[in-house]
């Protein structure tokens, strides 16, 4: 009896699903776990339906109201329940499904006729395998899985804010925040690997010299020292000079090797750069495959209009967000189709070429003068004392140039008046990229020139990178806050209306790439620099998001940023990552390490410690010969690495060629369909003309 009651409750719980599946077969869904013998399961549903319809015809008029009326009388209900109980569960459910009754009446009859029988049959047939508690546990586990999936989706980093930004400002602005999140995860990987295998072991067992030095000097740190990376910070885990220099074989005793900081430092650099390279190439290949399948067909516009609404959304805020997102996507698509139809005359094209040539001349000249100015300033700072204010001068000037000179580029873009916002962003990105590359190139020349001068040139370069990163963050925050304040003050006076500024995607993206380039440079000389970049990106996301909502307007010319992410990843891969990797490789292979600090002191090159480790490993642990062989193939003989990189690049190239070929084939098929449509129109017009002529000839 208890089992019957439990089964009745279970049936009633499935009624919600039964109500939501109008036009389906809910009875089958509700009782799909009840198996009948083969003789009863072979009954045809069509034959049962004919029997029920025949019974309907044989019933008198009063009983017809029982079948088709809105209410069922008590006697007829009992009669029908008794008839249904005479069948098996499956046969009775099929008969009930074929009856011309309302859904509420079918539910009521199902509970009266099959609850107890279904429960008893379930217990009889499945008592050896299944029990009701097991069913409850499985149902609870299924609900927990569904709820955990929703929780994991909500815990995805910045998931909800990005959905709101995409719905309000479009995919172009969203691409910036997606790129910022990608950089955040890259730096998180660097922090985790360096922290576990390098920073944490060195923090547990600090070098004896630094331990005694820190005990004799107080742990005080002023604001200027924090910004400049001097004082106590220069003697911390932040920079290269703090780490110990235990030489291999690292106290080997009976084929056992202790933990060696120089080897950990060396392989931390190799491993992080290698994994980052693989991740970047994979992301670039995946982005190419995702974004270069955008064809010129407008069929997806109809799909966006008729098939893009998610009917599972019930919250008012979610409905508003989804409607804004679809509206923005439609504006982007329609504006892109309109721009493809615009054409210019020859004189207009000539005028545009002249304006573009003048603008490019101005931009390139300003970039050249900026690089020369940074070079002269870096030479002048060599002769000054190492005070915090003087050390911060070069970093502050570089940060100011990186924020002010793009304003000149924007003025040139405004004068050029590009029709396509995509072309405008590409040109702005290329000009800002030239500026950043020229400045970083001058700084690399400065760092390599201080090798023979500084007693610990690695820590000097690390402090320079730290100052550049800190000043870049400070200037970005000041520019965002003060720039918005000045804009709100002077914009109504200048334009006599409250006009919000536009979000400069190119400048903001190049600022992110510039900061990440400095971070990758610091993998060799400042192991904790990725942690600084991690905090910077986290704070920068909320600053930019708040600034975008309060002070930026929706683009007047909406445009679909289908290939922005691909472009950003490509620029991050080259020249950002590969430039930093080449600098680190050159410093480790060709430059002699400092003899007074760091884990590679008294070595000819930093690369030499890997060779010593491989030789020692072969002697002490012959079973690990494969590990030293792998090191020699991957690190000492770069031919294998170059071959792998070449294969990956070839795969990307062939993938883009295949996609391009598919795009051309689809274009030809669209043209063929268009021609066939014109042929049909011509035939229909000719047929109508012939019919009209025949109708005029026949009366006469």
C-alpha positions in Angstrom: 0.0 0.0 0.0 2.8 2.3 0.8 4.4 1.6 -2.5 1.1 2.5 -4.3 0.9 5.8 -2.6 4.5 6.6 -3.5 3.9 5.8 -7.1 0.8 8.0 -7.2 2.9 10.9 -5.9 5.5 10.2 -8.6 2.8 10.3 -11.3 1.5 13.6 -10.1 5.0 15.0 -10.1 5.3 14.2 -13.8 2.1 16.1 -14.6 3.9 19.3 -15.1 5.9 17.7 -17.9 2.7 16.3 -19.2 1.1 19.7 -19.4 4.0 21.2 -21.2 4.1 18.7 -24.0 0.8 19.5 -25.9 0.7 17.6 -29.2 3.2 15.0 -28.0 2.8 11.7 -26.3 3.0 12.4 -22.5 1.7 9.1 -21.5 4.6 7.4 -23.1 7.0 9.8 -21.5 5.5 9.2 -18.0 5.4 5.4 -18.1 8.4 4.7 -20.3 10.0 2.7 -17.5 7.2 0.1 -17.3 7.7 -2.8 -19.6 4.9 -5.1 -20.7 5.1 -8.6 -22.1 5.7 -9.1 -25.8 2.1 -10.2 -26.5 0.6 -6.9 -25.2 3.3 -4.6 -26.6 2.5 -5.8 -30.1 -0.9 -4.3 -30.1 -1.3 -1.6 -32.8 -2.2 1.8 -31.7 -4.2 2.4 -34.9 -6.4 -0.7 -34.2 -7.1 0.6 -30.7 -8.0 4.0 -31.9 -10.5 2.5 -34.4 -12.0 0.4 -31.6 -12.4 3.5 -29.5 -13.9 5.5 -32.4 -16.3 2.5 -33.1 -17.3 2.6 -29.4 -18.0 6.3 -29.7 -20.3 5.6 -32.7 -22.2 2.9 -30.8 -22.7 5.1 -27.7 -26.0 6.9 -27.4 -26.4 10.7 -27.5 -26.3 11.0 -23.8 -23.0 9.1 -23.6 -21.6 11.1 -26.4 -21.5 14.1 -24.1 -19.5 11.9 -21.8 -16.8 11.6 -24.5 -16.8 15.0 -26.0 -18.3 17.2 -23.4 -16.4 19.4 -21.0 -17.5 17.4 -18.0 -17.7 13.7 -17.2 -20.6 12.2 -15.2 -19.8 10.0 -12.3 -21.3 6.8 -13.7 -19.6 7.1 -17.0 -16.3 7.9 -15.3 -16.5 4.8 -13.2 -17.4 2.7 -16.3 -14.5 4.1 -18.3 -12.0 3.5 -15.4 -13.2 0.0 -15.0 -12.8 -0.6 -18.8 -9.3 0.8 -18.7 -8.3 -1.3 -15.8 -9.1 -4.4 -17.8 -6.2 -3.7 -20.1 -2.5 -3.7 -19.4 -0.8 -0.4 -18.6 0.6 0.2 -22.1 -2.6 -0.8 -23.9 -4.7 1.2 -21.5 -2.5 4.3 -22.0 -2.7 4.0 -25.7 -6.5 3.7 -25.6 -6.6 6.7 -23.2 -4.4 8.7 -25.6 -6.7 8.0 -28.5 -9.8 9.1 -26.7 -11.2 12.5 -27.8 -11.0 14.0 -24.3 -9.4 17.1 -22.8 -6.0 17.0 -21.3 -7.3 17.5 -17.8 -9.8 14.6 -18.1 -7.0 12.3 -19.4 -4.9 13.2 -16.4 -7.7 12.4 -14.0 -8.5 9.1 -15.7 -4.8 8.1 -15.8 -4.4 8.7 -12.0 -7.7 6.8 -11.2 -7.0 3.8 -13.5 -3.2 3.3 -13.4 -1.7 4.7 -10.2 -2.1 1.6 -8.0 -1.7 -0.9 -10.9 1.3 0.9 -12.2 2.9 1.0 -8.8 2.3 -2.7 -8.1 3.5 -3.8 -11.6 6.6 -1.7 -11.2 7.4 -3.4 -7.8 6.6 -6.8 -9.2 8.8 -6.5 -12.3 11.6 -4.5 -10.9 11.9 -5.6 -7.2 15.1 -7.4 -7.9 16.9 -4.4 -9.5 15.2 -1.1 -8.8 13.7 0.4 -5.7 11.8 3.6 -5.1 14.7 5.2 -3.0 17.0 4.6 -6.0 14.6 6.4 -8.3 14.4 9.3 -5.9 18.2 9.5 -5.6 18.6 9.4 -9.4 16.1 12.2 -9.8 17.7 14.3 -7.1 21.2 13.7 -8.6 19.8 14.8 -12.0 18.4 18.0 -10.5 21.7 18.7 -8.7 23.6 18.3 -11.9 21.3 20.8 -13.7 21.6 23.3 -10.9 25.4 22.9 -10.7 25.7 23.5 -14.4 23.8 26.8 -14.0 26.0 27.7 -11.0 29.2 27.0 -13.0 27.9 29.1 -15.9 27.3 32.0 -13.5 30.7 31.5 -11.9 32.4 31.9 -15.3 34.7 34.9 -15.0 32.7 38.1 -16.0 30.0 36.2 -17.8 27.0 38.3 -16.8 28.7 41.7 -17.3 29.9 40.7 -20.8 26.4 39.6 -21.8 25.1 43.0 -20.8 27.9 44.8 -22.6 27.3 42.8 -25.7 23.6 43.5 -25.7 24.0 47.2 -25.3 27.2 48.1 -27.2 27.6 45.3 -29.7 30.2 42.7 -30.6 33.0 45.3 -31.4 33.1 46.5 -27.8 32.6 43.0 -26.5 35.7 41.9 -28.4 37.9 44.2 -26.2 36.6 42.6 -22.9 36.9 39.1 -24.3 40.5 39.9 -25.2 41.2 41.3 -21.7 39.8 38.1 -20.2 42.1 36.0 -22.4 45.1 37.9 -21.2 44.0 37.5 -17.6 44.0 33.7 -18.0 47.4 33.8 -19.7 48.8 35.7 -16.7 47.1 33.4 -14.3 48.9 30.5 -15.9 52.2 32.3 -15.5 51.6 33.1 -11.8 50.5 29.5 -10.9 53.5 27.8 -12.6 56.1 30.3 -11.3 54.5 30.4 -7.9 54.5 26.6 -7.4 57.9 25.7 -8.8 60.0 28.8 -8.3 58.6 31.5 -6.0 57.2 29.3 -3.2 60.4 27.1 -2.8 62.6 30.2 -2.8 60.3 31.9 -0.2 60.4 28.9 2.1 64.2 28.7 1.9 65.5 32.2 1.3 69.2 32.8 0.3 71.5 33.3 3.4 72.7 36.7 2.2 69.3 38.2 1.7 68.1 36.6 5.0 70.8 38.4 7.0 70.4 41.6 5.0 66.7 41.7 5.6 67.2 41.1 9.3 69.6 44.0 9.6 67.5 46.4 7.5 63.9 47.3 8.4 61.1 46.2 6.1 59.9 49.7 5.2 58.6 50.7 1.8 57.7 54.2 0.8 55.2 55.2 -1.9 57.9 56.3 -4.4 59.9 53.1 -3.7 56.8 51.0 -4.4 56.3 52.8 -7.7 60.0 52.7 -8.7 60.7 49.1 -7.6 63.5 50.2 -5.3 64.2 49.8 -1.6 63.0 46.7 0.1 61.1 45.7 -3.1 64.5 45.4 -5.0 65.6 42.8 -2.5 62.4 40.7 -2.7 61.1 37.8 -4.8 60.0 40.3 -7.4 63.3 40.5 -9.2 66.0 38.2 -10.6 68.7 39.3 -8.2 67.0 37.8 -5.1 67.2 34.2 -6.2 70.0 31.8 -5.1 72.7 30.4 -7.2 73.2 26.8 -6.1 75.2 25.1 -8.9 74.5 21.8 -10.3 74.9 18.9 -9.5 73.0 20.4 -6.6 74.4 18.2 -3.8 73.9 14.8 -5.3 74.1 11.9 -2.9 73.5 8.4 -3.9 71.7 9.2 -7.1 69.3 11.6 -5.4 69.1 15.3 -6.3 67.8 18.0 -4.1 65.7 20.9 -5.4 67.8 23.3 -7.4 66.6 26.9 -7.8 68.7 27.7 -10.9 67.3 24.6 -12.7 63.8 25.5 -11.6 64.3 29.1 -12.8 65.6 27.9 -16.2 62.8 25.3 -16.8 60.2 27.7 -15.5 61.1 30.1 -18.4 61.3 27.3 -21.0 58.0 25.7 -19.9 55.9 28.8 -19.6 57.1 30.2 -23.0 56.5 26.9 -24.7 53.0 26.4 -23.3 52.1 30.0 -24.0 53.3 29.6 -27.6 51.2 26.5 -28.1 48.2 28.2 -26.6 48.5 31.2 -28.8 48.9 29.2 -32.0 46.0 27.1 -31.0 43.8 30.1 -30.2 44.8 31.8 -33.4 44.0 28.7 -35.5 40.6 28.2 -33.7 39.8 31.9 -34.1 40.6 31.7 -37.9 38.3 28.7 -38.2 35.5 30.4 -36.2 35.5 33.9 -37.8 36.6 33.4 -41.4 33.4 31.5 -42.3 31.4 34.7 -42.6 30.1 34.7 -46.1 28.4 37.4 -48.1 25.0 35.7 -48.0 22.2 37.5 -46.3 20.4 34.3 -45.4 21.7 34.5 -41.8 19.8 37.8 -41.5 16.5 35.9 -41.9 17.8 33.4 -39.3 18.6 36.2 -36.9 15.1 37.7 -37.4 13.0 34.6 -37.1 15.1 32.0 -35.1 17.3 33.9 -32.6 14.8 34.3 -29.7 15.3 32.0 -26.8 11.9 31.0 -25.5 13.4 29.5 -22.4 14.1 33.0 -21.0 11.5 34.0 -18.5 13.1 36.7 -16.3 12.3 40.3 -17.2 15.9 41.4 -17.1 17.0 38.5 -19.3 14.2 39.2 -21.8 15.3 42.9 -22.0 18.9 41.9 -22.4 18.2 39.4 -25.1 16.0 41.9 -27.0 18.7 44.5 -26.8 21.3 42.0 -28.1 19.2 40.9 -31.1 18.4 44.6 -31.9 22.1 45.5 -31.8 23.0 42.5 -34.0 20.3 43.5 -36.6 21.7 47.0 -36.7 25.2 45.7 -37.2 24.1 43.4 -40.0 21.9 46.0 -41.8 24.6 48.7 -41.6 27.2 46.2 -43.0 24.9 45.5 -46.0 24.3 49.2 -46.6 28.0 50.0 -46.7 28.7 47.3 -49.2 26.3 49.0 -51.7 28.0 52.5 -51.5 30.2 53.5 -54.4 32.4 56.6 -55.0 33.3 58.5 -58.1 36.9 58.9 -59.5 37.3 62.4 -58.1 36.1 61.3 -54.7 38.6 58.4 -54.7 41.4 60.8 -55.7 40.5 63.2 -52.9 40.5 60.3 -50.4 43.9 59.1 -51.6 45.4 62.6 -51.1 43.9 62.9 -47.6 45.1 59.4 -46.6 48.7 60.2 -47.9 48.9 63.4 -45.8 47.5 61.7 -42.7 49.9 58.8 -43.0 52.8 61.2 -43.4 51.9 63.1 -40.3 51.4 59.9 -38.3 54.7 58.3 -39.4 56.6 61.5 -38.8 55.2 61.8 -35.3 56.1 58.2 -34.5 59.7 58.7 -35.7 60.1 61.9 -33.6 58.7 60.1 -30.6 61.2 57.2 -30.9 64.1 59.7 -31.2 62.8 61.6 -28.2 62.6 58.4 -26.1 66.2 57.5 -27.1 67.6 60.9 -26.2 65.8 60.8 -22.8 67.1 57.3 -22.0 70.6 58.5 -22.8 70.2 61.5 -20.6 68.9 59.5 -17.6 72.1 57.4 -17.6 74.1 60.3 -16.3 71.7 61.1 -13.5 71.6 59.7 -9.9 69.4 56.7 -9.2 66.7 58.6 -7.3 63.1 57.4 -7.4 61.8 60.6 -9.1 64.5 60.4 -11.8 64.0 56.7 -12.3 60.2 57.3 -12.8 60.8 60.1 -15.4 61.4 57.8 -18.4 58.5 55.5 -17.5 56.2 58.4 -17.0 57.2 60.0 -20.4 56.7 56.7 -22.2 53.3 56.2 -20.6 52.2 59.8 -21.4 53.3 59.3 -25.1 51.4 56.0 -25.4 48.2 57.8 -24.2 48.6 61.2 -25.9 49.9 60.4 -29.4 46.9 58.1 -30.2 44.8 61.3 -29.9 46.7 62.7 -32.9 45.9 59.5 -34.8 42.2 59.8 -34.0 42.2 63.4 -35.3 43.8 62.1 -38.6 41.1 59.4 -38.7 38.4 62.0 -38.3 39.8 64.0 -41.2 40.2 60.9 -43.4 36.5 60.0 -42.8 36.6 56.2 -43.5 33.2 54.9 -44.6 33.7 51.5 -42.9 34.2 51.4 -39.1 36.2 48.2 -39.6 38.7 49.9 -41.8 38.9 52.7 -39.3 39.8 50.3 -36.5 42.3 48.5 -38.6 44.2 51.7 -39.5 44.1 52.9 -36.0 45.4 49.6 -34.7 48.3 49.6 -37.2 49.3 53.1 -36.3 49.2 52.5 -32.6 51.1 49.2 -33.2 53.9 51.1 -35.0 54.1 53.5 -32.0 54.3 50.7 -29.4 56.8 48.7 -31.4 59.1 51.6 -31.9 59.1 52.6 -28.2 59.7 49.0 -27.1 62.5 48.7 -29.6 64.2 51.8 -28.2 63.8 50.4 -24.7 65.3 47.1 -25.7 68.4 48.9 -27.1 68.7 50.7 -23.8 68.5 47.6 -21.7 71.1 45.7 -23.8 73.4 48.7 -23.6 73.4 48.7 -19.8 74.7 45.1 -19.6 78.3 46.2 -19.3 77.5 49.0 -16.9 75.1 47.6 -14.3 76.5 45.1 -11.8 73.2 43.3 -11.8 71.7 44.2 -15.2 68.8 41.6 -14.9 67.4 43.3 -11.8 67.9 46.7 -13.5 65.8 45.6 -16.5 63.2 44.0 -14.2 62.8 47.3 -12.3 62.5 49.2 -15.6 59.7 46.8 -16.7 58.0 47.1 -13.3 58.1 50.9 -13.5 56.8 50.9 -17.1 53.9 48.6 -16.1 53.0 50.6 -13.0 53.1 54.0 -14.8 51.1 52.6 -17.7 48.4 51.5 -15.3 48.4 54.8 -13.4 48.1 56.8 -16.6 45.3 54.6 -18.0 43.3 55.1 -14.8 44.0 58.9 -14.7 43.1 59.2 -18.4 39.9 57.3 -17.9 38.7 59.2 -14.9 40.0 62.7 -15.7 39.3 62.4 -19.4 35.7 61.7 -18.7 35.5 64.5 -16.2 37.0 67.0 -18.7 34.7 65.7 -21.4 31.6 66.2 -19.3 32.7 69.8 -18.4 33.7 71.0 -21.9 31.5 68.9 -24.2 28.2 70.8 -23.5 30.0 74.1 -24.0 31.7 73.1 -27.2 28.8 71.3 -28.9 26.0 72.9 -26.8 24.6 69.5 -26.0 25.5 66.5 -23.8 27.5 64.3 -26.2 29.2 61.2 -24.9 32.5 60.0 -26.2 33.0 56.9 -28.3 34.9 53.8 -27.0 38.3 53.6 -28.8 38.7 49.9 -29.4 42.1 50.2 -31.2 43.8 52.3 -28.5 42.5 50.2 -25.6 43.5 46.9 -27.2 47.0 48.1 -28.1 47.4 49.2 -24.4 46.5 45.7 -23.3 49.0 44.2 -25.8 51.7 46.7 -24.7 51.2 45.7 -21.1 51.3 42.0 -21.9 54.5 42.4 -23.9 56.2 44.0 -20.9 55.0 41.1 -18.8 56.4 38.5 -21.1 59.7 40.4 -21.1 59.7 40.1 -17.4 59.6 36.3 -17.3 63.4 36.3 -17.3 64.1 39.2 -15.0 61.0 39.7 -12.8 59.2 36.4 -12.0 56.4 38.2 -10.0 55.6 40.7 -12.8 52.7 38.5 -14.1 51.1 38.8 -10.7 51.2 42.6 -11.1 49.7 42.3 -14.5 47.0 40.0 -13.2 45.9 42.6 -10.6 46.1 45.3 -13.2 43.8 43.5 -15.6 41.3 42.6 -12.9 41.0 46.3 -11.8 41.1 47.5 -15.4 38.1 45.4 -16.4 35.8 47.1 -13.8 37.2 50.6 -14.5 36.6 50.2 -18.3 33.2 48.6 -17.7 32.0 51.5 -15.5 33.5 54.1 -17.8 31.8 52.5 -20.8 28.3 52.5 -19.1 28.6 56.0 -17.7 30.5 58.0 -20.3 30.5 56.2 -23.6 27.7 56.1 -26.2 26.5 53.3 -28.4 28.3 53.4 -31.8 26.3 55.6 -34.3 27.5 53.2 -37.1 27.0 49.7 -35.7 29.3 47.2 -37.2 29.9 43.5 -36.7 33.3 42.7 -35.4 33.5 39.2 -36.9 37.3 39.2 -37.2 38.4 41.4 -34.3 39.3 38.6 -32.0 41.4 36.9 -34.7 43.2 40.2 -35.3 43.9 40.7 -31.6 45.2 37.2 -31.1 47.4 37.5 -34.2 48.9 40.8 -32.9 49.4 39.2 -29.4 51.2 36.3 -31.1 53.3 38.4 -33.4 55.0 40.8 -32.7 54.2 40.8 -29.0 55.0 37.3 -27.8 57.5 36.4 -30.5 59.3 39.7 -29.9 59.6 39.0 -26.1 60.6 35.4 -26.7 63.4 36.5 -29.1 64.7 39.0 -26.6 64.7 36.3 -23.8 66.3 33.7 -26.0 69.0 36.2 -27.0 69.7 37.2 -23.4 69.9 33.5 -22.3 72.0 32.3 -25.2 74.3 35.2 -26.2 74.6 37.4 -23.1 76.7 36.6 -20.0 74.7 36.7 -16.8 75.7 39.0 -13.9 78.4 37.7 -11.7 77.1 39.3 -8.5 73.5 38.3 -8.4 70.9 35.8 -9.6 70.7 32.1 -10.1 72.9 32.1 -13.2 76.0 33.9 -11.7 79.4 32.6 -12.7 78.1 30.8 -15.8 79.0 31.7 -19.3 75.4 31.9 -20.4 72.1 31.1 -18.7 71.6 28.4 -21.3 74.6 26.5 -19.9 72.8 25.3 -16.8 70.4 23.2 -18.9 73.4 21.4 -20.5 74.9 20.8 -17.1 71.6 19.4 -15.8 71.3 17.0 -18.7 74.8 15.7 -18.3 74.3 15.2 -14.5 71.0 13.5 -15.1 72.5 10.9 -17.4 75.2 10.1 -14.9 73.1 9.9 -11.7 69.8 8.5 -13.2 70.3 6.4 -16.3 66.6 5.5 -16.2 65.8 9.1 -16.9 67.9 9.2 -20.1 64.7 9.9 -22.1 64.2 13.1 -20.2 67.6 14.5 -21.1 67.1 13.3 -24.7 63.9 15.2 -24.8 65.6 18.3 -23.5 68.3 18.1 -26.1 65.8 17.6 -29.0 63.4 20.4 -27.9 65.8 23.0 -26.5 69.4 22.4 -27.7 68.3 21.5 -31.2 65.7 24.0 -32.2 65.2 22.3 -35.6 62.4 20.1 -34.2 60.7 23.1 -32.7 60.9 25.1 -35.9 59.5 22.1 -37.8 56.6 21.8 -35.4 55.9 25.5 -35.7 56.1 25.3 -39.5 53.6 22.4 -39.5 51.2 24.4 -37.3 51.5 27.4 -39.6 50.9 25.3 -42.6 47.8 23.8 -41.0 46.6 27.3 -40.4 47.4 28.4 -43.9 45.6 25.4 -45.5 42.6 25.9 -43.2 42.3 29.5 -44.3 42.6 28.4 -48.0 39.9 25.7 -47.6 37.6 28.3 -45.9 38.3 30.8 -48.7 37.5 28.1 -51.3 34.3 27.3 -49.6 33.4 31.0 -49.6 34.0 31.2 -53.3 31.9 28.1 -54.0 29.1 29.5 -51.9 29.4 32.7 -53.8 29.1 30.9 -57.2 26.1 28.9 -55.9 24.4 32.1 -54.8 25.0 33.6 -58.2 23.6 30.5 -59.9 20.5 30.7 -57.7 20.1 34.4 -58.6 20.4 33.6 -62.3 17.8 30.8 -62.0 15.5 33.2 -60.3 15.8 35.7 -63.1 15.2 32.9 -65.7 12.0 31.9 -63.9 10.9 35.5 -63.8 11.5 35.8 -67.5 9.6 32.6 -68.3 6.7 33.7 -66.1 6.6 37.1 -67.8 6.6 35.5 -71.2 3.9 33.0 -70.2 1.7 35.8 -69.0 2.3 37.7 -72.3 1.3 34.7 -74.3 -1.8 34.1 -72.2 -2.9 37.7 -72.7 -2.4 37.5 -76.4 -4.4 34.2 -76.6 -7.2 35.8 -74.6 -7.3 38.7 -77.0 -7.3 36.5 -80.1 -9.9 34.0 -78.9 -13.0 36.3 -78.8 -12.5 37.4 -82.4 
